[in-house]
Amino acid sequence: MDEERVKKLVRELIIEVGEDPTREGL
């Protein structure tokens, strides 16, 4: 899988959980 795809999926998961992406450092 492309790194960009992985980052996008992780980012979407974090948003669903309600966490701030910048806070996690991802």
TINUTI-941190 format. One line per 4 residues: number of its first residue (from 1); their letters; for each residue x, y, z of N, C-alpha, C, CB. Coordinates in Angstrom, 1 decimal. Glycine has a CB too. Example, Ala and Ser with C-alpha at 12.3 -4.5 7.8 and 13.67 -1.06 7.14 Angstrom:
2
1) as) 13.2:-5.7:7.8:12.3:-4.5:7.8:13.2:-3.3:7.8:11.3:-4.5:9.0 | 12.8:-2.2:7.1:13.7:-1.1:7.1:12.9:0.0:7.9:14.1:-0.6:5.7
# end
This chain:
26
1) mdee) 0.8:-1.2:0.0:0.0:0.0:0.0:0.9:1.2:0.0:-0.9:0.0:1.2 | 0.3:2.3:-0.6:1.1:3.6:-0.7:1.1:4.2:0.7:0.5:4.5:-1.7 | 2.2:4.9:1.0:2.3:5.6:2.3:1.3:6.6:2.5:3.7:6.2:2.5 | 0.9:7.3:1.4:-0.1:8.3:1.4:-1.5:7.7:1.8:-0.2:9.1:0.1
5) rvkk) -1.7:6.6:1.2:-3.0:5.9:1.5:-3.1:5.5:3.0:-3.2:4.6:0.6 | -2.0:5.0:3.5:-1.9:4.6:4.9:-2.2:5.8:5.8:-0.6:3.9:5.3 | -1.5:6.9:5.5:-1.7:8.1:6.3:-3.1:8.6:6.2:-0.7:9.3:5.8 | -3.7:8.5:5.0:-5.1:9.0:4.9:-6.0:8.1:5.7:-5.5:8.9:3.4
9) lvre) -5.8:6.8:5.7:-6.7:5.9:6.5:-6.5:6.2:8.0:-6.3:4.4:6.1 | -5.3:6.3:8.4:-5.0:6.6:9.8:-5.7:7.9:10.2:-3.5:6.6:10.1 | -5.5:8.9:9.4:-6.1:10.2:9.7:-7.6:10.1:9.8:-5.7:11.2:8.6 | -8.2:9.4:8.9:-9.7:9.2:9.0:-10.1:8.5:10.2:-10.2:8.5:7.7
13) liie) -9.4:7.5:10.6:-9.7:6.7:11.8:-9.6:7.7:13.1:-8.7:5.5:12.0 | -8.6:8.5:13.1:-8.4:9.4:14.2:-9.6:10.4:14.3:-7.0:10.2:14.1 | -10.0:10.9:13.1:-11.1:11.8:13.1:-12.4:11.1:13.6:-11.3:12.4:11.6 | -12.6:9.9:13.2:-13.7:9.1:13.6:-13.7:9.0:15.2:-13.8:7.8:13.0
17) vged) -12.6:8.7:15.7:-12.5:8.6:17.2:-12.7:9.9:17.9:-11.1:8.0:17.6 | -12.4:11.0:17.1:-12.6:12.3:17.7:-11.3:12.9:18.3:-13.6:12.3:18.8 | -10.1:12.3:17.9:-8.9:12.8:18.4:-8.3:13.9:17.4:-7.8:11.7:18.6 | -7.4:14.7:17.9:-6.8:15.7:17.1:-5.5:15.2:16.5:-6.5:17.0:17.9
21) ptre) -5.4:15.1:15.2:-4.2:14.5:14.5:-2.9:15.2:14.9:-4.4:14.7:13.0 | -3.0:16.5:15.1:-1.8:17.3:15.4:-1.3:16.9:16.9:-2.0:18.8:15.4 | -2.2:16.5:17.7:-1.9:16.1:19.1:-1.2:14.8:19.1:-3.1:16.1:20.0 | -1.5:13.9:18.2:-0.9:12.6:18.2:0.4:12.6:17.5:-1.8:11.6:17.5
25) gl) 0.7:13.6:16.7:2.0:13.7:16.0:2.0:12.9:14.7:3.1:13.3:16.9 | 0.8:12.5:14.2:0.7:11.7:13.0:0.5:12.7:11.8:-0.4:10.7:13.1
# end
